Structure formats: C-alpha cells, structure tokens
C-alpha cells in the first residue's frame, strides 16, 4: 500500500477480501510460549519463521488444564516447542545440581503433557533448545542438568563454549550431522554452523529417538524420532538464523501439510 492508504482500514479490508484462500489451506503450527512473572511471551523470530515457511502460527500459553491442551491439539497440525529456562529436575526423579539455573515451573507440566499427547497423535514436532529437552523429558530420555559439571566430565565432556555472548544470529561453533537422518536430508551436508545458548543438553536420547548431530566436544546437538513419527529436536536456535534456520521450519510445515492430505 502507498502512504495515503496506510491508515485506511477500508482499503485493507478490500484487499483482504480480494485474496483467494490457499488450496490446500496452510497448516496451523502451534508454538509454545515462554512465561515470566504474569506475562506470556514469545520471541518474534519463532512466528516469523513459521509464516516465512508457509504456516499459520498460533501461540500456545502454558495452560495446565488437560481439556485446554486437548482442544489445542485438535486445532493445530504441528507443534514447535520453544526455548527457555531449565526444567525442574524433580520431573526426572533427580535432585537439583548446584549448577542448575532458573527453572520455569509454570511451563513444565503443560509442555510435558502437550508433547506426550502430540506424540501419541503422531503430530510433527520441532523442539528448539529447551524444546529438545522437553522432548526427551516427556518421552523417556534424559537431560544433563549442566554440561560443565565436574561430576559428568566423562559422560558429557563439554569443552566448547555453549552459551555465547555474540548476537543471536551469529553462529559460533560447528556440528557434525549423522548420515541417513532427516537432518542430513534437510541440510544436504555433514557439517553446519550454529548459534548456542545453553548449559543443559540431552544426556540420553531414549528409546524413541536417535542422535542426529553432535558438537565437536561430543555434546548432543540434535535428535530425531525413529519409526513413523516426524520429530526433530535441536539444541541451537534456528529461528534466529534466517534462511539457514528457515529450512527446519519449512520441513515442519511440509510434514504438517502432508499429514492433512
């Protein structure tokens, strides 16, 4: 629109009414929201990447009500599990490490529930940072409370800096992608560079996932589902990485579209 129409509501409505709805309809992608104090929050990059990939974003608040979760799952075609604070380790039957950071108890149960129920429906999912940890917490894997903890130096030998000070769109280390994985198909290569904002990581992928990528120091950077489900979890933040990160959202939207055919 030109400047004369910028604040003309009727012009906007006229243009919208002239647009033919897409066929088939664009898939609806639910994105779990963060929570702080009394605010439900979501970084712009998440929904912007969903839109750029051809999906319709819907923000999901951390409602612990089972009926609300079920109704939400009835209205979406795929799920993005967003980043955020640590899980309460009691959900994993563990006591808190002295290296544990801030936990977000408001999010924990709603996200564990929606993940488990989405898996049972074979819904496509993309877990990002905390989201990869949500996947394994909900689906029989294990999360390391702190990858630098001396107690775990042999099982999780983190020697790289995994919590960068650089801007979120800057990549700071590489990862090695396993061949014959969905992630390898998406990126068409064995190595990519990623950003990094975490001090926790997947300790064990569990029986429902396989390791899809690792950092040079052995930290697990991506997992993906085995069997018929379409689920990928990544430890980095692809929503901040422009066209490179968009590839994962395009994958998710395509799987959601296929699910509806």
N, C-alpha and C positions, 0 to 999 in steps of 0.2 A: 504494500500500500504506500501511496505517496504521503507527504506530510499533512496534506489537507484532510486525509481520511483517517489519520492516526487515532483520533479520539471520536470517531463517528461509529457508534455501536451498530447502527442500521447497516452500514457498509460491511462491517464484519459479518453480521448475520446473513446478509445477502450472499456474500462469498461462500460462507459455510454451507448454505442451503444449495448452492450450485455444485458442491463436491459430491461425486458419486461414492457411495461406501465401497471399500475394497472387497474384492471377491477372490479367495475366501476372506472372512474377517481376520483382522490382525489378532494374534494370540495375546491374551492378557497375562502379564508377568507380575506376580506378586513380589514385593521386596520388603523384607523385614526391617523395621525401623529401629533406630537406637533410642535410648531413653536416658534422660538426665534430669534430676530433680522432678519437676512436674511437666517436663516438655518431652514430646515425642518428636524425634529428629531424624533427618536423612540427608546425607550429602548430595548435592546436585548431580555429581558425576554419575551416580547409580541410575537415576531415572533418565538422564540424558543419553546414556549408552543404550538403554533399553529402547528408547524412541529411535535412536540412530539405527538400531538393528532391525527396526520394523515392528516392535512390540508395543503394547499399551501398558504403561506402568501403573501399578496400584500399590500404594504404601500400606503395609500391614502393621498396625500397632501391636505392642506386646500384651494382648488381651489373654488372660489366663483362663477365660471361660471356654469350656470344651465345645459348647454349642456354637459360639462365635468362630472358633477355629474350624469346625466342620463346615460351617456356612461359607467361610472364606475360601476353603479348598474347593468348594462347589463352584466358585466364581472365577477361579484362575486356571491357567493352562500350564504354568511353570512357576518355579519359585527361586528367588535369589535370597540367600542367607548372607546378610551384610556383616561388615566388620564391627569391632567394638571391644569392650573390656573383657577381662578374664571371666571364665565360668567359676562358680563356687565349686571347689574340688569335692565337696561332700556328695555332689551328684555322681561322682566317680568312685565313691567309697574311700576317698583319701583325705587326710588331714592337710591343712594349708602349709605349704612351704614358706619359709621366711622370705623367699624371693617372689611370692605371689603379689601381683599388683591389684589395682582396684577391681572388684567384682561388680557385676550388674545383675543382681538377684531378680530384678523386675523382668528381665528378658529371659532368664534361664529356662524356666519351666515352659512358658508359651512356645519358645523356639524348639525345645526338645520335643514337645508334643507335635507341633506342626510338621517337623522334619520326619518323625516316625510315621505319622499318618500320611504324609505326602509320599513317602517311600512305599507304604502299603498300597497306594494307588498307582504306583509306578509313574509318578509325576517327574518330569525333567527338573533337575535342580542344579544350581551353581552356588557353591559355598565360597565365600571370599574372606580371607584372614580369619577372624573369629568364626566365620561361616564354615571353614573346613573343619574347625574344631567342633562346631555344632554337629556336623555330620557324624564324626566318629563318636562323640559323646552320646548321641541318640541311637547310633547303630553299631554298638558293640566294639568300638575301637578304644584307643587310649590317648590322652593328651598329656604331654610333658608340661608341668607347671612352670618351669623355667629352663630354657635350653642351656644356660650357662652355670647352673647349679653344680658345684663340685661333686656332689653325690652321683650325678648322672654323666660324669665326664667320659665314661667308656661307652655308654649306650646312646648318648646324644652329644657327640663331641663338637659343639658349636665353636668354631674358631673364626668365623666371619662376623662382621657387624651386621646384625639383622634388624636393627632399629635405626634407620638413617636420619640424619639431620637435613639432608638435601630435600628440595621441594618434592611434592608427592608425584609429580610427573617425570621425575628423573630416575633412571634405572641405575642401580648401584652394585649389583652382582649378577652373575650368570646362574642358570640352572641347566642341568642335563635332563632331557626328556627321553623316557624309555621308548624304544621302538614298538610298533604294533599296539599303540594306545590311541585313544580318541584324541588326546592332547597332541600327539605326534601328527595325526591327520589334520588337526586344526592349524598347527603352525608349520607343517611341512618342513620340519628340521629337527635336529638333535639338541640344539642349544639356543636359548633365548636369554635376553637380559631382562631383569625385573626390578621393581622397587621393593622396599622391605620395611615393614613397620610392626614387628612382633618380637616378643620374648618367649612366647609359648609356641609349641608346634605339635604335630601328630607324633606320638611315640610309637603307636602300632595302628595300622590301618584297619585291622579287624577282618572278620571273615567275608564281609560284603564288599570290600574294596581292595584294590591293588595300588601299589605305589606307582605313580606316573612320572614323577620328576623329583630330583634331589638337588640341593645346593652342593658346591664343591666340598663343603665340610661334612656332608652326609645328612644334614637336616632335610626332612621330608618337605617338599615344596608343593606337591600336588598328588592327589589321589583320584581315582575314578572307580565307578561301580563295575562289578563283574555281572555277568548274566544279561538280562534283558533291559535293565534299568539304564537311564541316561542321566548320570550324575557325575559331576566333576567338582572337586574342591581344590582351591588354590590358596597358597599362603600369602601371595602378593596381592596388590590392589589393581586389577586390570581396568577398573572403571576410570582410573586416573591416567591411563596410558594411551589415550587417543585411539588411532586406528589399530595399533597392535593389540590393545586391550579389547577393542570392539569385536575382534574375532571370536572371543569367548561368548559374548552376548549374542552374536549372530548365530553361533552354534546352538545356544539355548533356545532362541526364538525359532530356529528351524526345527528343532526337536519338538517344541510345543506345537508348531504348525502341523507337523507330521502326525502328532498324537490326535489331532482333530479331524484328520482326513478319513 
